[in-house]
């Protein structure tokens, strides 16, 4: 791995978001340009609906002309990806990103990788390099379930050589059932090594693939088979929130990640988060974690975190959602709180036991 310069911690003492509450973000995309190309080309190949649904947001982020992008997308999704990449504005500025985290009170952020080829390596290589420069970043290796042998090779390499602290999978892109025995070695390894697993769950925009590629049923099955494996349910498993609330309540190793869902949306009657919010101050207080995925909503991590504080929940619940629960599963300590003895995800029962 090439030598990289570490971004020094800020000394400005900037106040954190939401009245000084610390924030831990379990779901963010922190990519250089080759990684963005690989990520967007994966959508072009298997889920071009994402390029359409988020057309305006992607063009805002990339500095690309929306009309030109849409015309190109109608003709060729891969060419449309190049339109987004041309201005070269998508690439993360590592120093600026580090400063934003500290200014916004984000004490840790999970940066997800991928097995897609990106320049001189995989996206995992690129994200791992970025994480070495920013102490707040936790690199979680992205895996494809389409080829178990290749995934196991990448998993071991990412864990042993790249320093991955967790894993990330997107079943609908791979077209694989996570309960298929052929992919069991991945989950067995993660459980044995104490690596938490983020799993995309619920709605997707791959119109040619089933929307229920991964739902509460799959999470329920995985949680029962691998009780020592922490499962972070990506995007909360929406729209099946009643069932997900029940699964999270009955399995100590299941957490619900709120990424891509704004607090203002969750508060809207009929949006679907009512079964979770109605239990948030009780049975689910210890099961909710905050994620941003800022490229989707176009808001800062701080702004998204502040919206969680407007949901009318008890203060201990807000603090648990924004940082406390994630701190337990990551093995981190919050200010004035002791660290979890021995580390992170392998202490599943202590980390996830329902209140």
VOBA-1610 file (N, C-alpha, C; in pm, whole numbers, padded with zeros to 5 digits, always signed):
BEGIN
Unk+00084-00120+00000Unk+00000+00000+00000Unk+00088+00125+00000Unk+00050+00223-00084Unk+00132+00342-00095Unk+00128+00424+00033Unk+00235+00498+00056Unk+00241+00583+00174Unk+00145+00699+00157Unk+00069+00729+00262Unk-00026+00839+00255Unk-00006+00931+00373Unk-00050+01053+00355Unk-00037+01154+00460Unk-00162+01154+00547Unk-00143+01144+00676Unk-00256+01146+00769Unk-00302+01289+00790Unk-00435+01307+00791Unk-00492+01438+00819Unk-00495+01459+00969Unk-00428+01561+01016Unk-00417+01584+01160Unk-00551+01624+01219Unk-00579+01582+01343Unk-00703+01622+01409Unk-00712+01773+01424Unk-00835+01822+01417Unk-00859+01965+01434Unk-00841+02006+01579Unk-00796+02129+01599Unk-00780+02181+01735Unk-00873+02299+01761Unk-00975+02315+01673Unk-01058+02434+01689Unk-01171+02416+01788Unk-01190+02292+01835Unk-01292+02269+01937Unk-01432+02299+01888Unk-01457+02277+01760Unk-01589+02309+01706Unk-01697+02228+01774Unk-01810+02292+01799Unk-01922+02224+01864Unk-01985+02125+01769Unk-02031+02014+01823Unk-02096+01912+01743Unk-02239+01950+01712Unk-02309+01863+01636Unk-02445+01891+01596Unk-02544+01868+01708Unk-02665+01913+01686Unk-02778+01879+01773Unk-02747+01905+01919Unk-02711+02028+01951Unk-02687+02063+02090Unk-02564+02000+02149Unk-02465+01970+02067Unk-02342+01912+02119Unk-02342+01762+02133Unk-02449+01695+02093Unk-02453+01550+02100Unk-02354+01491+02000Unk-02276+01390+02038Unk-02186+01326+01942Unk-02265+01244+01841Unk-02207+01224+01725Unk-02271+01147+01617Unk-02175+01040+01567Unk-02228+00921+01545Unk-02155+00815+01475Unk-02239+00776+01354Unk-02179+00783+01238Unk-02245+00760+01110Unk-02205+00622+01057Unk-02301+00530+01043Unk-02266+00394+01002Unk-02280+00369+00853Unk-02314+00471+00776Unk-02332+00446+00632Unk-02300+00569+00549Unk-02179+00574+00495Unk-02143+00685+00407Unk-02059+00635+00291Unk-02069+00707+00180Unk-01990+00683+00060Unk-01878+00786+00059Unk-01754+00741+00073Unk-01637+00830+00074Unk-01543+00780-00035Unk-01557+00835-00155Unk-01491+00780-00272Unk-01402+00881-00343Unk-01293+00829-00400Unk-01216+00906-00498Unk-01282+00883-00635Unk-01227+00944-00740Unk-01291+00937-00871Unk-01297+00795-00928Unk-01189+00715-00921Unk-01199+00578-00973Unk-01306+00496-00901Unk-01323+00520-00772Unk-01425+00446-00697Unk-01565+00489-00738Unk-01585+00619-00758Unk-01714+00665-00807Unk-01745+00604-00943Unk-01647+00597-01030Unk-01670+00536-01162Unk-01715+00391-01147Unk-01647+00316-01062Unk-01682+00175-01042Unk-01822+00161-00982Unk-01852+00243-00885Unk-01981+00240-00815Unk-02096+00272-00912Unk-02081+00380-00987Unk-02187+00421-01079Unk-02201+00325-01195Unk-02091+00267-01241Unk-02099+00168-01348Unk-02168+00040-01301Unk-02159+00010-01173Unk-02233-00105-01119Unk-02383-00080-01130Unk-02425+00044-01104Unk-02566+00078-01123Unk-02603+00071-01271Unk-02517+00124-01357Unk-02545+00123-01500Unk-02565-00020-01551Unk-02488-00113-01497Unk-02495-00251-01543Unk-02617-00324-01491Unk-02649-00308-01364Unk-02749-00393-01300Unk-02869-00319-01242Unk-02859-00189-01226Unk-02969-00114-01165Unk-02972+00029-01218Unk-02991+00047-01350Unk-02989+00183-01407Unk-03098+00273-01352Unk-03197+00214-01287Unk-03301+00295-01225Unk-03246+00395-01126Unk-03136+00360-01059Unk-03074+00453-00964Unk-03024+00578-01035Unk-02971+00560-01155Unk-02919+00674-01230Unk-03031+00767-01274Unk-03152+00712-01288Unk-03267+00794-01326Unk-03332+00861-01204Unk-03359+00780-01103Unk-03427+00832-00984Unk-03347+00945-00919Unk-03215+00929-00917Unk-03130+01028-00851Unk-03056+01117-00951Unk-03114+01133-01070Unk-03049+01210-01176Unk-03016+01352-01131Unk-03114+01421-01078Unk-03092+01561-01039Unk-02987+01571-00929Unk-02998+01484-00829Unk-02903+01489-00718Unk-02761+01456-00765Unk-02746+01356-00850Unk-02614+01320-00900Unk-02552+01433-00979Unk-02632+01500-01061Unk-02579+01611-01141Unk-02540+01729-01053Unk-02618+01755-00948Unk-02581+01861-00854Unk-02447+01829-00788Unk-02431+01705-00747Unk-02310+01663-00678Unk-02189+01667-00772Unk-02212+01627-00897Unk-02102+01615-00993Unk-02073+01743-01069Unk-02164+01841-01062Unk-02146+01962-01142Unk-02172+01937-01289Unk-02259+01841-01320Unk-02289+01804-01458Unk-02420+01867-01503Unk-02433+01886-01634Unk-02555+01943-01691Unk-02666+01838-01691Unk-02777+01868-01625Unk-02884+01770-01607Unk-02947+01729-01740Unk-02974+01825-01827Unk-03039+01793-01954Unk-02950+01702-02039Unk-02822+01735-02046Unk-02729+01652-02123Unk-02719+01512-02063Unk-02713+01508-01931Unk-02703+01378-01862Unk-02825+01291-01894Unk-02944+01349-01887Unk-03064+01270-01912Unk-03072+01223-02057Unk-03032+01309-02150Unk-03031+01266-02291Unk-02935+01150-02310Unk-02819+01159-02249Unk-02719+01053-02261Unk-02767+00926-02194Unk-02832+00940-02079Unk-02882+00824-02005Unk-02985+00746-02087Unk-03068+00817-02161Unk-03168+00750-02246Unk-03101+00664-02352Unk-02983+00705-02392Unk-02911+00633-02498Unk-02820+00525-02443Unk-02745+00557-02335Unk-02642+00466-02287Unk-02608+00499-02141Unk-02650+00415-02046Unk-02622+00443-01904Unk-02473+00457-01874Unk-02389+00381-01942Unk-02245+00388-01914Unk-02188+00522-01962Unk-02237+00571-02075Unk-02194+00702-02122Unk-02242+00812-02027Unk-02360+00793-01969Unk-02412+00891-01873Unk-02323+00899-01750Unk-02268+00786-01708Unk-02174+00785-01596Unk-02055+00874-01627Unk-02005+00868-01749Unk-01890+00950-01788Unk-01925+01098-01787Unk-02050+01132-01819Unk-02093+01272-01811Unk-02081+01322-01667Unk-02116+01236-01572Unk-02105+01273-01430Unk-01959+01288-01387Unk-01873+01210-01445Unk-01732+01209-01403Unk-01650+01320-01467Unk-01694+01371-01581Unk-01614+01469-01657Unk-01569+01590-01575Unk-01656+01653-01495Unk-01611+01772-01420Unk-01512+01741-01308Unk-01498+01612-01274Unk-01405+01567-01170Unk-01433+01631-01034Unk-01561+01652-01005Unk-01599+01711-00877Unk-01650+01607-00777Unk-01670+01484-00822Unk-01723+01382-00732Unk-01620+01335-00629Unk-01493+01339-00667Unk-01389+01284-00579Unk-01385+01357-00446Unk-01374+01280-00339Unk-01366+01338-00205Unk-01233+01411-00186Unk-01239+01528-00124Unk-01120+01596-00076Unk-01099+01548+00066Unk-00997+01466+00087Unk-00982+01397+00215Unk-00966+01497+00330Unk-00884+01598+00311Unk-00865+01697+00416Unk-00994+01770+00451Unk-01068+01809+00348Unk-01194+01879+00371Unk-01295+01787+00440Unk-01299+01660+00397Unk-01391+01565+00459Unk-01360+01547+00607Unk-01231+01535+00639Unk-01192+01519+00779Unk-01232+01639+00862Unk-01211+01758+00807Unk-01248+01879+00881Unk-01399+01889+00902Unk-01475+01849+00800Unk-01621+01852+00814Unk-01668+01758+00924Unk-01610+01639+00930Unk-01648+01545+01035Unk-01627+01607+01172Unk-01509+01666+01191Unk-01477+01722+01323Unk-01561+01845+01354Unk-01584+01929+01254Unk-01665+02048+01275Unk-01810+02011+01309Unk-01855+01898+01256Unk-01994+01857+01276Unk-02012+01762+01394Unk-01905+01735+01466Unk-01917+01648+01582Unk-01935+01502+01550Unk-01892+01459+01430Unk-01901+01318+01392Unk-01774+01249+01440Unk-01786+01168+01544Unk-01668+01109+01606Unk-01623+00981+01537Unk-01711+00921+01456Unk-01674+00803+01377Unk-01770+00792+01259Unk-01717+00742+01149Unk-01799+00725+01029Unk-01755+00598+00956Unk-01851+00514+00923Unk-01822+00393+00848Unk-01822+00426+00699Unk-01708+00399+00633Unk-01693+00420+00490Unk-01698+00284+00422Unk-01797+00263+00336Unk-01819+00133+00274Unk-01739+00120+00144Unk-01680+00004+00125Unk-01605-00023+00004Unk-01684-00108-00095Unk-01612-00178-00182Unk-01676-00264-00281Unk-01572-00346-00353Unk-01616-00456-00412Unk-01525-00544-00487Unk-01505-00499-00631Unk-01576-00397-00673Unk-01564-00351-00812Unk-01421-00306-00841Unk-01375-00337-00959Unk-01241-00295-01000Unk-01236-00144-01016Unk-01133-00083-00960Unk-01119+00063-00966Unk-00972+00098-00984Unk-00933+00125-01107Unk-00794+00164-01132Unk-00696+00056-01092Unk-00612+00087-00993Unk-00504-00003-00955Unk-00546-00106-00850Unk-00673-00123-00828Unk-00720-00221-00730Unk-00871-00226-00729Unk-00926-00266-00616Unk-01071-00263-00600Unk-01110-00135-00526Unk-01239-00109-00521Unk-01286+00004-00441Unk-01244-00014-00296Unk-01238-00139-00251Unk-01192-00164-00114Unk-01052-00108-00091Unk-00962-00128-00187Unk-00827-00074-00175Unk-00828+00078-00160Unk-00910+00142-00241Unk-00913+00289-00242Unk-00971+00343-00111Unk-01081+00283-00064Unk-01143+00331+00060Unk-01052+00303+00179Unk-00985+00188+00178Unk-00893+00156+00287Unk-00781+00259+00295Unk-00730+00303+00179Unk-00625+00404+00179Unk-00676+00536+00236Unk-00798+00574+00198Unk-00854+00697+00252Unk-00870+00689+00404Unk-00911+00572+00452Unk-00936+00555+00596Unk-00808+00566+00677Unk-00693+00533+00617Unk-00568+00546+00691Unk-00532+00692+00717Unk-00593+00783+00642Unk-00562+00926+00655Unk-00655+00999+00751Unk-00767+00938+00783Unk-00867+01005+00867Unk-00903+00912+00983Unk-00858+00942+01104Unk-00882+00852+01217Unk-01029+00821+01241Unk-01118+00913+01206Unk-01261+00890+01230Unk-01322+00787+01136Unk-01257+00759+01024Unk-01314+00668+00926Unk-01289+00522+00963Unk-01394+00442+00957Unk-01387+00298+00976Unk-01415+00233+00841Unk-01319+00163+00787Unk-01335+00098+00658Unk-01406-00036+00674Unk-01520-00051+00604Unk-01592-00179+00597Unk-01583-00228+00453Unk-01535-00347+00434Unk-01512-00400+00300Unk-01643-00441+00234Unk-01661-00395+00111Unk-01777-00438+00033Unk-01747-00569-00038Unk-01844-00660-00036Unk-01828-00791-00098Unk-01941-00817-00196Unk-01912-00894-00300Unk-02015-00942-00392Unk-02042-01089-00361Unk-02170-01123-00347Unk-02208-01261-00318Unk-02219-01346-00443Unk-02199-01285-00560Unk-02217-01358-00685Unk-02118-01472-00702Unk-02001-01459-00643Unk-01896-01562-00651Unk-01840-01580-00511Unk-01882-01686-00444Unk-01843-01705-00304Unk-01693-01718-00288Unk-01629-01790-00379Unk-01485-01809-00370Unk-01411-01675-00380Unk-01450-01594-00479Unk-01387-01463-00495Unk-01417-01373-00375Unk-01538-01383-00323Unk-01575-01302-00207Unk-01492-01340-00085Unk-01470-01469-00066Unk-01390-01513+00048Unk-01245-01467+00036Unk-01193-01471-00086Unk-01056-01423-00107Unk-01046-01274-00075Unk-01143-01196-00124Unk-01143-01052-00097Unk-01169-01023+00051Unk-01253-01104+00112Unk-01282-01086+00255Unk-01157-01105+00339Unk-01086-01213+00316Unk-00964-01239+00394Unk-00858-01131+00367Unk-00844-01092+00240Unk-00746-00989+00205Unk-00782-00855+00270Unk-00910-00820+00263Unk-00954-00693+00320Unk-00935-00691+00471Unk-00961-00803+00535Unk-00949-00811+00680Unk-00802-00814+00723Unk-00725-00902+00660Unk-00586-00923+00702Unk-00491-00814+00654Unk-00511-00764+00531Unk-00416-00671+00472Unk-00464-00526+00471Unk-00593-00505+00454Unk-00645-00368+00441Unk-00702-00313+00570Unk-00717-00398+00670Unk-00765-00350+00799Unk-00914-00327+00808Unk-00994-00401+00730Unk-01139-00385+00736Unk-01191-00415+00876Unk-01279-00328+00925Unk-01338-00346+01058Unk-01481-00399+01051Unk-01533-00416+00931Unk-01667-00467+00911Unk-01687-00497+00764Unk-01807-00543+00729Unk-01837-00585+00592Unk-01966-00520+00544Unk-01983-00520+00412Unk-02099-00458+00350Unk-02140-00539+00228Unk-02271-00571+00217Unk-02320-00646+00101Unk-02448-00583+00048Unk-02471-00602-00083Unk-02590-00548-00150Unk-02652-00664-00229Unk-02735-00745-00167Unk-02785-00867-00230Unk-02857-00846-00363Unk-02934-00737-00378Unk-03009-00722-00502Unk-02917-00701-00622Unk-02801-00639-00601Unk-02707-00623-00712Unk-02645-00755-00753Unk-02630-00845-00656Unk-02565-00973-00683Unk-02662-01080-00730Unk-02792-01059-00709Unk-02891-01159-00748Unk-02878-01288-00670Unk-02840-01277-00543Unk-02815-01395-00460Unk-02900-01387-00333Unk-02957-01502-00296Unk-03032-01513-00170Unk-02932-01530-00057Unk-02936-01442+00042Unk-02838-01448+00151Unk-02854-01574+00236Unk-02967-01643+00223Unk-02988-01767+00298Unk-02943-01890+00220Unk-02892-01871+00100Unk-02838-01982+00020Unk-02716-02039+00091Unk-02714-02170+00117Unk-02601-02230+00188Unk-02465-02204+00122Unk-02465-02175-00008Unk-02338-02155-00078Unk-02265-02029-00031Unk-02338-01933+00025Unk-02271-01811+00072Unk-02249-01813+00224Unk-02282-01924+00287Unk-02267-01935+00432Unk-02124-01908+00481Unk-02019-01950+00408Unk-01883-01924+00458Unk-01854-01777+00487Unk-01916-01687+00413Unk-01895-01544+00435Unk-01946-01503+00572Unk-02066-01547+00604Unk-02126-01511+00733Unk-02056-01583+00848Unk-02012-01705+00824Unk-01940-01779+00928Unk-01808-01710+00962Unk-01738-01665+00859Unk-01611-01594+00882Unk-01636-01465+00960Unk-01736-01389+00917Unk-01764-01262+00984Unk-01800-01284+01130Unk-01880-01386+01157Unk-01917-01416+01296Unk-01794-01457+01377Unk-01711-01542+01321Unk-01593-01591+01393Unk-01496-01477+01423Unk-01480-01384+01329Unk-01384-01275+01345Unk-01442-01151+01412Unk-01571-01154+01445Unk-01631-01039+01511Unk-01646-00918+01421Unk-01673-00942+01291Unk-01688-00832+01196Unk-01837-00803+01175Unk-01885-00685+01212Unk-02025-00651+01187Unk-02052-00644+01038Unk-02177-00671+00999Unk-02214-00677+00858Unk-02329-00582+00830Unk-02306-00485+00740Unk-02412-00399+00688Unk-02471-00466+00566Unk-02604-00476+00561Unk-02669-00546+00451Unk-02782-00461+00395Unk-02775-00431+00265Unk-02882-00355+00202Unk-03010-00436+00212Unk-03117-00371+00261Unk-03241-00443+00285Unk-03360-00357+00248Unk-03458-00418+00181Unk-03580-00346+00147Unk-03584-00301+00003Unk-03648-00188-00020Unk-03670-00138-00155Unk-03541-00119-00232Unk-03547-00147-00362Unk-03437-00112-00451Unk-03495-00065-00583Unk-03410-00002-00666Unk-03455+00051-00793Unk-03403-00030-00912Unk-03368-00157-00887Unk-03331-00247-00996Unk-03460-00312-01045Unk-03526-00247-01140Unk-03661-00285-01179Unk-03672-00425-01237Unk-03563-00480-01287Unk-03568-00614-01345Unk-03542-00723-01241Unk-03521-00683-01117Unk-03494-00779-01010Unk-03600-00765-00901Unk-03625-00870-00826Unk-03731-00864-00724Unk-03704-00756-00620Unk-03809-00684-00581Unk-03793-00583-00477Unk-03767-00650-00342Unk-03813-00774-00328Unk-03794-00844-00201Unk-03670-00934-00204Unk-03566-00889-00275Unk-03440-00965-00279Unk-03384-00984-00140Unk-03403-00885-00054Unk-03362-00897+00086Unk-03464-00821+00172Unk-03532-00893+00257Unk-03634-00833+00343Unk-03614-00880+00486Unk-03712-00847+00569Unk-03709-00888+00709Unk-03697-01039+00724Unk-03755-01116+00629Unk-03745-01263+00638Unk-03599-01308+00630Unk-03524-01247+00541Unk-03383-01283+00527Unk-03303-01243+00651Unk-03331-01124+00703Unk-03261-01079+00824Unk-03295-01170+00941Unk-03421-01206+00955Unk-03464-01296+01061Unk-03390-01430+01051Unk-03379-01481+00928Unk-03309-01608+00908Unk-03161-01599+00940Unk-03095-01493+00893Unk-02953-01476+00920Unk-02926-01457+01069Unk-03009-01377+01134Unk-02989-01349+01276Unk-03001-01476+01359Unk-03092-01564+01320Unk-03107-01689+01392Unk-02994-01787+01367Unk-02946-01791+01244Unk-02837-01883+01209Unk-02704-01839+01269Unk-02683-01707+01276Unk-02554-01654+01320Unk-02576-01556+01436Unk-02608-01607+01553Unk-02641-01518+01666Unk-02524-01433+01713Unk-02403-01471+01675Unk-02286-01392+01714Unk-02245-01289+01611Unk-02323-01276+01504Unk-02291-01182+01396Unk-02381-01059+01407Unk-02321-00942+01425Unk-02399-00819+01428Unk-02443-00784+01286Unk-02574-00767+01268Unk-02632-00731+01139Unk-02686-00589+01146Unk-02635-00504+01060Unk-02684-00367+01050Unk-02772-00361+00925Unk-02901-00344+00946Unk-02997-00349+00836Unk-02996-00216+00762Unk-02938-00217+00641Unk-02923-00096+00564Unk-03055-00032+00526Unk-03067+00098+00552Unk-03186+00177+00521Unk-03308+00129+00597Unk-03284+00053+00704Unk-03391+00013+00794Unk-03481-00099+00745Unk-03460-00144+00620Unk-03547-00247+00566Unk-03681-00196+00517Unk-03693-00063+00499Unk-03818-00003+00450Unk-03855-00065+00315Unk-03983-00093+00287Unk-04103-00045+00357Unk-04164-00142+00458Unk-04096-00249+00491Unk-04154-00348+00582Unk-04115-00317+00727Unk-04152-00200+00774Unk-04101-00154+00903Unk-04165-00221+01023Unk-04290-00261+01012Unk-04351-00334+01123Unk-04281-00466+01147Unk-04256-00538+01039Unk-04186-00666+01051Unk-04041-00646+01096Unk-03977-00540+01044Unk-03838-00516+01085Unk-03830-00480+01233Unk-03927-00406+01282Unk-03929-00374+01424Unk-03937-00501+01507Unk-04020-00595+01462Unk-04033-00721+01535Unk-03904-00802+01530Unk-03840-00806+01413Unk-03714-00880+01400Unk-03606-00819+01488Unk-03595-00686+01485Unk-03493-00620+01568Unk-03521-00640+01716Unk-03648-00646+01752Unk-03683-00663+01893Unk-03652-00804+01942Unk-03664-00903+01853Unk-03647-01041+01899Unk-03506-01095+01882Unk-03422-01023+01807Unk-03283-01067+01788Unk-03188-00963+01846Unk-03106-01003+01940Unk-03012-00910+02001Unk-02904-00860+01907Unk-02882-00929+01795Unk-02773-00894+01705Unk-02818-00812+01584Unk-02940-00759+01585Unk-02992-00684+01471Unk-03010-00536+01507Unk-02953-00450+01422Unk-02967-00304+01436Unk-03033-00250+01309Unk-03109-00143+01323Unk-03172-00078+01209Unk-03101+00054+01179Unk-03050+00065+01058Unk-02979+00186+01013Unk-03078+00277+00941Unk-03082+00402+00980Unk-03180+00496+00923Unk-03129+00571+00801Unk-03017+00533+00744Unk-02961+00607+00631Unk-03059+00615+00514Unk-03051+00725+00443Unk-03134+00766+00329Unk-03274+00811+00371Unk-03312+00791+00497Unk-03444+00834+00545Unk-03428+00957+00634Unk-03480+01069+00588Unk-03471+01192+00666Unk-03568+01190+00783Unk-03528+01255+00891Unk-03617+01264+01006Unk-03749+01330+00972Unk-03745+01432+00887Unk-03869+01500+00847Unk-03962+01405+00772Unk-03905+01313+00695Unk-03987+01215+00624Unk-04044+01112+00721Unk-03961+01064+00813Unk-04008+00965+00911Unk-04125+01018+00991Unk-04127+01148+01016Unk-04233+01209+01096Unk-04363+01228+01018Unk-04359+01207+00887Unk-04477+01227+00803Unk-04573+01109+00817Unk-04699+01132+00854Unk-04795+01022+00867Unk-04805+00942+00737Unk-04798+00810+00749Unk-04807+00723+00634Unk-04674+00691+00568Unk-04566+00757+00611Unk-04436+00730+00550Unk-04389+00588+00576Unk-04426+00532+00690Unk-04395+00392+00715Unk-04309+00363+00835Unk-04247+00465+00893Unk-04159+00442+01007Unk-04233+00440+01141Unk-04365+00454+01138Unk-04443+00459+01262Unk-04420+00338+01353Unk-04414+00214+01301Unk-04393+00100+01391Unk-04260+00106+01466Unk-04160+00168+01404Unk-04030+00182+01471Unk-04033+00298+01569Unk-04082+00412+01524Unk-04082+00530+01610Unk-04168+00509+01734Unk-04278+00434+01720Unk-04365+00412+01835Unk-04299+00324+01941Unk-04194+00252+01903Unk-04122+00166+01997Unk-03983+00219+02030Unk-03948+00332+01971Unk-03810+00382+01985Unk-03774+00417+02128Unk-03868+00466+02206Unk-03838+00500+02345Unk-03843+00379+02437Unk-03879+00263+02382Unk-03890+00143+02463Unk-03806+00030+02409Unk-03873-00068+02348Unk-03807-00192+02308Unk-03697-00173+02205Unk-03704-00066+02124Unk-03606-00047+02018Unk-03502+00060+02049Unk-03501+00109+02171Unk-03407+00217+02203Unk-03264+00178+02174Unk-03227+00055+02200Unk-03089+00010+02182Unk-03064-00050+02044Unk-03159-00039+01952Unk-03146-00108+01823Unk-03138-00014+01703Unk-03140+00116+01723Unk-03137+00212+01613Unk-03000+00276+01600Unk-02950+00285+01476Unk-02822+00351+01451Unk-02841+00452+01338Unk-02761+00556+01342Unk-02771+00666+01246Unk-02678+00644+01128Unk-02731+00664+01008Unk-02649+00662+00887Unk-02686+00782+00801Unk-02592+00829+00721Unk-02619+00951+00644Unk-02642+00924+00495Unk-02545+00861+00427Unk-02547+00849+00280Unk-02583+00985+00221Unk-02498+01082+00246Unk-02531+01221+00215Unk-02555+01247+00067Unk-02498+01167-00022Unk-02516+01195-00164Unk-02662+01180-00205Unk-02739+01100-00133Unk-02878+01076-00168Unk-02965+01198-00139Unk-02949+01257-00021Unk-03037+01365+00021Unk-02980+01505-00001Unk-02850+01515-00021Unk-02791+01646-00044Unk-02782+01732+00079Unk-02788+01671+00197Unk-02773+01743+00323Unk-02647+01694+00392Unk-02592+01777+00479Unk-02474+01738+00554Unk-02510+01634+00659Unk-02408+01564+00708Unk-02429+01469+00816Unk-02492+01539+00935Unk-02443+01659+00964Unk-02495+01736+01077Unk-02643+01765+01060Unk-02683+01810+00942Unk-02823+01845+00919Unk-02913+01722+00931Unk-02867+01610+00879Unk-02946+01487+00888Unk-02959+01441+01033Unk-02851+01454+01109Unk-02855+01416+01250Unk-02950+01506+01327Unk-02949+01634+01296Unk-03036+01727+01367Unk-03184+01696+01344Unk-03216+01641+01226Unk-03356+01606+01200Unk-03403+01493+01292Unk-03313+01405+01333Unk-03351+01298+01426Unk-03395+01358+01559Unk-03338+01471+01595Unk-03371+01532+01724Unk-03510+01596+01723Unk-03574+01606+01607Unk-03705+01671+01598Unk-03820+01572+01604Unk-03791+01444+01626Unk-03894+01340+01621Unk-03973+01326+01751Unk-03941+01407+01851Unk-04016+01402+01975Unk-03982+01284+02064Unk-03864+01229+02048Unk-03822+01114+02128Unk-03751+01161+02255Unk-03745+01071+02352Unk-03677+01102+02477Unk-03529+01126+02452Unk-03468+01211+02533Unk-03326+01244+02514Unk-03236+01122+02515Unk-03255+01024+02606Unk-03169+00905+02601Unk-03183+00828+02469Unk-03302+00830+02411Unk-03324+00762+02283Unk-03250+00834+02171Unk-03259+00966+02169Unk-03189+01045+02067Unk-03040+01019+02073Unk-02984+01022+02193Unk-02840+01000+02208Unk-02800+00858+02169Unk-02885+00761+02201Unk-02856+00623+02163Unk-02859+00607+02011Unk-02958+00668+01946Unk-02974+00659+01801Unk-02857+00727+01730Unk-02820+00844+01774Unk-02716+00921+01704Unk-02576+00867+01727Unk-02552+00801+01840Unk-02414+00757+01866Unk-02403+00638+01960Unk-02483+00634+02065Unk-02461+00535+02170Unk-02466+00391+02124Unk-02567+00357+02042Unk-02579+00220+01996Unk-02465+00182+01902Unk-02431+00272+01811Unk-02320+00246+01719Unk-02188+00235+01794Unk-02173+00313+01900Unk-02049+00305+01978Unk-02032+00165+02035Unk-02142+00106+02083Unk-02133-00030+02136Unk-02092-00130+02029Unk-02156-00123+01913Unk-02125-00225+01812Unk-01988-00203+01749Unk-01936-00079+01754Unk-01802-00052+01702Unk-01694-00064+01808Unk-01735-00084+01933Unk-01637-00095+02041Unk-01572+00036+02076Unk-01646+00147+02060Unk-01593+00279+02088Unk-01649+00332+02219Unk-01582+00430+02275Unk-01633+00496+02395Unk-01671+00638+02359Unk-01781+00683+02416Unk-01824+00821+02400Unk-01763+00905+02511Unk-01762+01036+02495Unk-01707+01122+02601Unk-01769+01090+02737Unk-01682+01071+02837Unk-01725+01043+02974Unk-01790+00907+02990Unk-01772+00816+02890Unk-01825+00682+02902Unk-01712+00582+02885Unk-01711+00471+02959Unk-01606+00370+02945Unk-01620+00295+02814Unk-01508+00244+02761Unk-01512+00165+02640Unk-01567+00027+02668Unk-01615-00040+02562Unk-01664-00177+02575Unk-01544-00270+02590Unk-01537-00350+02696Unk-01421-00437+02716Unk-01404-00534+02600Unk-01283-00541+02548Unk-01250-00644+02451Unk-01281-00613+02308Unk-01350-00505+02276Unk-01371-00475+02135Unk-01515-00451+02099Unk-01555-00501+01979Unk-01680-00456+01923Unk-01780-00566+01903Unk-01794-00610+01777Unk-01910-00687+01738Unk-01919-00824+01799Unk-01810-00879+01848Unk-01817-01013+01904Unk-01893-01016+02035Unk-01915-00898+02097Unk-01992-00892+02220Unk-02138-00868+02187Unk-02196-00953+02102Unk-02328-00928+02047Unk-02435-00916+02154Unk-02436-01007+02249Unk-02544-01006+02347Unk-02545-00875+02426Unk-02426-00830+02469Unk-02420-00706+02545Unk-02454-00587+02457Unk-02410-00593+02330Unk-02430-00479+02241Unk-02574-00461+02200Unk-02646-00572+02183Unk-02777-00558+02121Unk-02895-00602+02204Unk-02876-00639+02330Unk-02988-00687+02409Unk-03097-00582+02418Unk-03222-00619+02384Unk-03330-00521+02389Unk-03347-00465+02529Unk-03383-00336+02535Unk-03405-00273+02664Unk-03534-00325+02728
//
